[in-house]
Amino acid sequence: MDNLIKKFKISAKKRFSIKEHDPEFSGKFKKDEAVDLLNELSAEMSELQEQMYAQNKHSLLIIFQAMDAAGKDSAIKYTMSGLNPQGCQVYSFKQPSPEELDHDFIWRHYKALPERGRIGIHNRSHYENVLVCKVHPEYVLNEGFIAAESINKDFWEERYESIRNFEKHISDNGTVIIKFFLNVSKNEQKKRFLERIDLPNKNWKFSSADIDERALWDDYMKVYEEAINATSVDNAPWYIIPADKKWFTRIAISRIIIDTFKSMELKHPELSESERLKLEECRERLLNEK
């Protein structure tokens, strides 16, 4: 699996192209073994989460970005199912509110960062400001202080720089960052859209606006490539996860999170000699209770 993780990780030194990544890839893994493997990974992840919480030195920020129907919600649901909910904070970012538009574009995301010892899961993120807003630059005008003629190449480069600086700042202050792009194919998205339309219990997941955005598929692939190439750095790497087979998507994400935990050199805090003596005193008092 280590080689697969390297395959999915985008190097800051090499230009990335979505066409080079197969959305159907699953390696040598088999679907009928996926449930047992995911349960094993979930148990390991839970133990590492407890160590991070006890150590209270780092936080972990996990970012999910993808086209509609790529499986972000289910990936979060299944890969995080074994974690202690007290140590997790999940945010799903929608269109910014009037209050949020009165601040800079990163403000609302800064407010949602996890505390030390906790995991923050962002379903969509500050990257929407260089993805959907780049496909629909008219959305940028809602921020109120930007003129239409100013939304040019230099404008987007400044946004990328702001994102890199934001992520460097929080990384320097103890937040470990993982960024996942769930790479679903256009054909698989079509199948999932039709399922949402055909099955009454999934109708709520579908919006007619999804079809309008699908028509802009090539534009979105272009802006994803540009954003990932501009912002995949050592302290905040991007991983391109094959998303046509949801069972494999969940395995790959779990393995990457576990490896990231292990890179933090987590361990339960060790007590000082004086604290150990106090524990022994408390033990004796409890044993001598009448």
N, C-alpha and C positions, 0 to 999 in steps of 0.2 A: 504493500500500500504506500510505502514511503516514496517509491518511484512515481506512483500515480499522483501523489500530492505535488511533487516537483513538476509534473506534467501540467497540472492545473494552475500552478502559481505563475503569475505574470512578473517577469523580471523587469526591473527599471532600466536595464541596459539593452533590452531587445524589444523592438517594436512589435506590438501585438495586433493580430488580425482575427476577427471572429470566425472567418471562413476556415481558419486552420484548426478550429476546435469542433469536434463532432458532438452534436447534442445527444446522439443515441449511444455514446460510448458507455460501456460498463465493464471493460476489462475481462478478467476471468471469473468475475463474480456471477453467482446464479440467483435468480429471483427466489427460488424455493429455500434458499439458505439465508435470505436477507433478514427475516424476522429474528431468528436466533442471534445472528451477528449484531443486529442493531440493539438487541437487549443487552448483549455483552458490552458494547460500546457505551450504552446508556449508563450501565452500572459503573464503569470506569470513569465516565465523565462526572457522575454524581460524587464519587469519592474525591476527585480533583477539585470540584467546586467547593466542597467542604473545607479542603485545605486552604484554598484561596480566601474563603470567608474568614477562617480562623487566623490566617497570617495577616490579613488586613493591610496588605502592602500594595497590591495591584487591583485594578478593576479591568474588566474585559468588555469591550464594545464590539458587537457583531452586527454588521450592516448587510442587509439583504436588498439587492436591486434586481429587477427583471422586467420583462414584458408581461402583460396581463396573461393570466392562466399558466404561468411558468411553475407555480407550486410554492410560492413563498410561504403562504399561510400553513400549508400542510408540512412543509419542511421545518418550520418553527415548532409546530405542534408535536411532530414525532421525534425530532432530534432533541428537543428540550423536555420531553415528557418525564424523564427520570430525575430532573433537577429539583432542588428545593425551591419552591416559588418565593420564599422569603428572601432569597438571594438573587432574584431576577426582576428586571424591570423591562417590560415590553411596550414599545411605542409604535403606533401605526400613523404615519404622517399623511394628512390629507391636504387639501388646499389651505394656504395660510389664512388665518383670521385677520380682521382689520388691525387688531393689536399687534400681531406678528408682522404685518406689513409696515407698521410704524417703526420697526427695528431693522437692523441689518439682516441679511438672508440666513446667517448662521445662528442668530440669537436663539430661536426656538429649539434648535438642536443642542446648543450648549446647555440649555436648561434641562434637557432630557438625558444628560450624561450620567452613567452609573457612579455611585459612590464607591470608595475603596472597599474591596472585598466582594463586590457584586458584579453581576453580568447585566449589561444593557443590550437589548435586542431591538434594533431599529428596522422596522418593516417600511422600506423606503427611507430616505434620509436627506441630508443636505445636498446630495448629488442630484436630486430632482431639479435643482437650480441650474445645472449645466446639462440636463438631459431633456426633460419635457419642456423646460423654458427655452432651450436652444432650438428645439423643433417648433415651438410656438413662442417666438420672441415677444409677441404682443403681451404675454403674461408678465414680462419683466416690467412693463409700463405700470402695472398695478403697484409697484414699489414707490411710485410717486415722484421720485427725484431724478429719474433717468429719461433722457430724451431719446426718441426713436433712432435718430441718426447716430447716437452714441453706442448703439448695440452692434458692435463690429468685432473683428478678430481680436483686437486689443482688449475689448471688454471681456471676452470669454477667457483670454489668457490671464487677466487679472482675477477672475473668479477661480480659476484653477489654482492660482498662487494663493488666494485666500484660503482655499480648502487645504492645500498642502501646509500652510502655516498653522491653521487651526488644528490639523491632525498632529503636526509636530509638537505643538504646545501641549496638547493633552497627553501625547505619548511621553514627552519629557517629564510629565507630572504623574506618571504611574498608570496611565490607561493603555492597555494593549489592544490593538485594533486589528480586526479581521474584516475583509470586505468580500462578499460573495456576489457574483453575477450568475444567476441561474440561466443557463444558456438553452432555451427551448427553441425548437425549430418552428418555422412558420406552419408546416403541415400539422405538427402536434398541437400547436395552438388552435388551429382550425377544428381538430377533433374535440378538444376540450371545450371550445365555444359551443359546438353543436350539442355536446352532452349537457351543457348548462341550459341550452334552449329546450332540448327535448325532455329532460327530466324535471318534473315540477318541483321536486325538493332542492333543485340546484338553480332554479330560475332567479333567485335572489342574488346570485353571484354575477349575473350578467347584466350589462348595460349596453344600450344601443351605441353609446359613445365608444365602447370598446372596438366596434367595427370601424369607426372613423379613425381611431388610432392605428388599427391594424393596416389600414390603407397607407400609412406612413412608415411601414416596416423598414424600408431601406434607409429612410432618414434617421430612424432610431438606431439602427445598427451602426450608422456612421458616427452619431454623437456618443454612443457607448464606447466605440473604439477610441475616439478622441479623448473622452474623459478618463478612461482606464489608462491609456498611454501617458496621459499628463499627470496622473495621481497615484500610480502604483509605485510605491517607494518601500524601502526596507522596513521602516517603522509603521507602515500602513499598507500591507500588500493586498492586491486583488487576487481572487481565485475564480477561475472560470469553470463552473460546475455543470457538467452535462445534465440536462433537466428533462429529457424526453422519457426517461425511466425513473419515476419518482423513488422507487425503492433504492436505486443506486445513488440518487441525489442525496438521500438521507444518510447513507453509509459514508459517502465522501465528506459531507459536511461534518459529521460526528468525528471522523478520524482527524480532520484538520483542527477542529476545536480541541481535541485531546492532545494533539501534538503541540498546539499553542500553549495549553495549560502546562505541559511538561517543560516547555522552554522557559517558563517563569521560575523554575526551581522552587516549587511550592513545598512547604512542609508545615506541620503543626508547630506552633510556637513552643520553645523550650523554656521551662520555668527556671528562675534563678534559685540558688541554694536557699536563700531566705524564704522564697515563696514555697519551695518544696517542704521546708520545715513547718511552715504554717499549715500546709495541706496535711502533714502527718499529725499535727496537733488537732486539727479538725477531725481527722479520722479517729483519733483516740477518744475525743469527746463524744463522737457519735456512738462508738462501741461501748462506752461506759455509761451511756444514758440508762436511766431506770424508769 
